[in-house]
Amino acid sequence: MSNTENKENQSEQVVSVNPEVVVENIKETSIWLRLVLVIIFLFVFTFTDIILWLIAGVQFLFTIFTKKPNENLLGLSVKIRKYLSQIIDFVTYSSDLKPFPFSPFPD
């Protein structure tokens, strides 16, 4: 099959939507619950921006005074990064695993 024929076949494929299925999906409470959780986790994601600024500032001060970052804050930073990764996976539908507090906080 040539490239032209392949492109024509791809353009002819149409996604059909069954209205009955859409109405049934609208009535599904789990879909709406997911939307609420996505909104909540997006707020949490935004709030962590402030925490990251604070960690960066404190780490800078530790580096000025001790020439090395604080080990406890390094560990916290790794946990926050993993948590934010879980949030991103959940809100983008890459994962169905609900982030903390619905599952354990990442180690």
SEMIDREN-346355 format. One record per residue (C-alpha): x, y negated, z negated. Coordinates in pm, whole numbers, m for minus. Each point is the difference from the previous one (the first is absolute). Example, Ala and Ser with C-alpha at 12.3 -4.5 7.8 and 13.67 -1.06 7.14 Angstrom:
! residues 2
{east=1230	north=450	up=m780}
{east=137	north=m344	up=66}
***
This chain:
! residues 107
{east=0	north=0	up=0}
{east=143	north=m339	up=96}
{east=25	north=m298	up=m233}
{east=m281	north=m176	up=186}
{east=m236	north=297	up=m39}
{east=95	north=34	up=m367}
{east=m75	north=m369	up=m64}
{east=m335	north=32	up=180}
{east=m96	north=301	up=m214}
{east=94	north=m183	up=m318}
{east=m204	north=m306	up=95}
{east=m302	north=220	up=79}
{east=m4	north=150	up=m349}
{east=m262	north=m187	up=m198}
{east=m61	north=33	up=m369}
{east=m366	north=58	up=m66}
{east=m159	north=m95	up=m328}
{east=m307	north=178	up=m122}
{east=m230	north=m256	up=m170}
{east=m141	north=266	up=m232}
{east=348	north=81	up=m127}
{east=71	north=m369	up=m55}
{east=m319	north=m41	up=m204}
{east=90	north=309	up=m202}
{east=350	north=m137	up=m59}
{east=m143	north=m333	up=m118}
{east=m204	north=185	up=m262}
{east=307	north=191	up=m126}
{east=92	north=m144	up=m339}
{east=358	north=129	up=11}
{east=74	north=m230	up=293}
{east=m123	north=m304	up=m193}
{east=186	north=108	up=m312}
{east=317	north=22	up=208}
{east=m59	north=m355	up=123}
{east=m34	north=m126	up=m358}
{east=319	north=181	up=m102}
{east=187	north=m137	up=302}
{east=m99	north=m355	up=m97}
{east=104	north=56	up=m363}
{east=335	north=151	up=99}
{east=67	north=m285	up=243}
{east=m45	north=m242	up=m292}
{east=239	north=212	up=m209}
{east=247	north=m2	up=289}
{east=m20	north=m380	up=19}
{east=45	north=m34	up=m377}
{east=319	north=204	up=5}
{east=155	north=m279	up=206}
{east=26	north=m205	up=m322}
{east=156	north=292	up=m186}
{east=260	north=45	up=275}
{east=91	north=m369	up=m15}
{east=49	north=31	up=m377}
{east=212	north=314	up=33}
{east=215	north=m163	up=270}
{east=53	north=m310	up=m215}
{east=89	north=197	up=m312}
{east=232	north=228	up=198}
{east=173	north=m308	up=140}
{east=55	north=m132	up=m353}
{east=133	north=339	up=m115}
{east=238	north=m2	up=295}
{east=123	north=m350	up=m87}
{east=65	north=88	up=m364}
{east=113	north=365	up=24}
{east=103	north=38	up=366}
{east=m243	north=292	up=34}
{east=m377	north=43	up=15}
{east=m200	north=133	up=m294}
{east=m41	north=379	up=26}
{east=m348	north=m2	up=m157}
{east=m125	north=m253	up=254}
{east=155	north=206	up=280}
{east=m203	north=299	up=m114}
{east=m315	north=m211	up=m24}
{east=64	north=m137	up=349}
{east=19	north=350	up=145}
{east=m329	north=97	up=m169}
{east=m171	north=m316	up=129}
{east=129	north=71	up=352}
{east=m141	north=353	up=m11}
{east=m330	north=m131	up=m138}
{east=m27	north=m261	up=275}
{east=73	north=272	up=254}
{east=m290	north=204	up=m142}
{east=m227	north=m304	up=27}
{east=102	north=m63	up=360}
{east=m63	north=365	up=89}
{east=m344	north=m9	up=m162}
{east=m124	north=m330	up=145}
{east=119	north=92	up=350}
{east=m168	north=343	up=m24}
{east=334	north=178	up=34}
{east=m79	north=180	up=m323}
{east=m309	north=87	up=m201}
{east=198	north=2	up=m323}
{east=m131	north=m283	up=m215}
{east=285	north=m193	up=m165}
{east=33	north=m58	up=m376}
{east=m219	north=m9	up=m213}
{east=m179	north=277	up=194}
{east=319	north=203	up=23}
{east=321	north=m2	up=m205}
{east=229	north=m300	up=32}
{east=290	north=94	up=230}
{east=327	north=108	up=m162}
***
